[in-house]
Amino acid sequence: LCLASFLLMLIAAILSPVRKTQHGWLPYVGGGVLIAVGIIIAMNVKTQYLRAEKVVVWNGSDTPVDIADIFQDYNDTKQATMISGIYEYSFRSLCQSIGIYNGVSLEDKYEAKNYITSRPGHESNDMTGILEGKNLIMVQLEAIDTWMLSEKYMPNLYGIKQDSIQFANHFTPAYITAGTFNTEFMANTGLFPATTGTPISVYTENAYPCSLPNLFRNAGYSANSFHNSEGNVYDRENVHVTLGYEAYHSGSDMGMEDFSLDSQLMSGYEEMTKADKFCTFIITISGHGPYNEYSTPSNLHMDAAKAVAERQDENYVHAVAHAMETDAFIGKLYERLEADGLLDNTVLVFYADHYNYYMLDDPMLMEIKNAPNFNMLAHTDFFIYSKGTEPMKVNKVTSSIDVTPTLANLFGFDVDLRNYLGSDAFSDDGGYVIFPDGAWYDGKTYWDPSKPSDEHTDKLNKEIELRQNVSQTVLITDYFAEKTDKKG
């Protein structure tokens, strides 16, 4: 937009009548001085003001980092703009958008290639291929936290969970401020989202041959995504197609009358299940805040929520009411699949996009969830239901980045799992969650950068840093473009 405005201004100047005036050499000297001063100031930003001063990073962590790191990463619009100024920020953004600068060196590219190709290959395990040939409906649950998914609040989803493969130590860390998009990208690709300043093209133009929808489409399935919001929100109408879905279906596409009501997602049921073999991705919305008397889900379920809520805090009761609306959709979906004879051959996958931060009371949530620190609030639900499959609990630590490789193993797809930066939950790889501030948890040890290191933590820290760096390089360089047609 800035570039277009500049060009229009230039055209206007060219077309304007010329008036001959005599200013001599003074304006040129003055302009040159101003340009020189501007360049000097810009250079001094990096050498003088971005040295050792510490700040708290955007995600709310108490771990301080160098301002220089924020300036280099540009992972937070507000802080990066405050540090460098609007002109520097806009110029850098423009350069990134048109590919002049992406912050990746040849060394980074070689590091990514060597890491991916040198990792041990995935070995088959007892769970490999047990869901082969079945349909998939994967539901990303907006803000449905662990304490909300109870028999009293969400009886339909709770009942399904008891008959599922449950991942008891699952986490949904948010690496970018768009928490929902953060998780849907990871769960569909097995990659970390771009946490540095990168052009939107990494989401709308890159090749993702190993993404979940592409795995299914390559196996002869139809793959489509469904969500209440319009396609321009997070540019899903383009991003989801890039990820491999044939089309994104919005609330208006499905004929929903009220986009806040998950139960109305059933208006898209025919489209969700019309193919002989289908992969359907659904994102719910009723758990979304803000919670108040104007909320339609609250108006529908408030009396029922008050009757069963274990606490009467206002936002708590609203959250329960919103969860009840999501559960109403789950109940209708299950009943319809069973009535249509599809349930026997359809796998249902459920996971949360993030913990319920719409409660606006993290200390209370830490008490409810028995979370010892802010990062551990990211503990959420992830479970897989397939009728006839023996229920089980998996205690290995998993996170959003492990969803696709785990499903790839269960469905027995022919894919090199080394291309994921996440891991199959049933393999010997992985087993830890990485938090945005550099902390991690492996089921036994919680470590953060403020603690001393030992041989074990040093080794894992190096592996974590490498995985994150490689994932960023994969995104910024469109790593898989050379290996596949971008259309999947």
Disulfide bonds with the S-S distance in Angstrom:
none
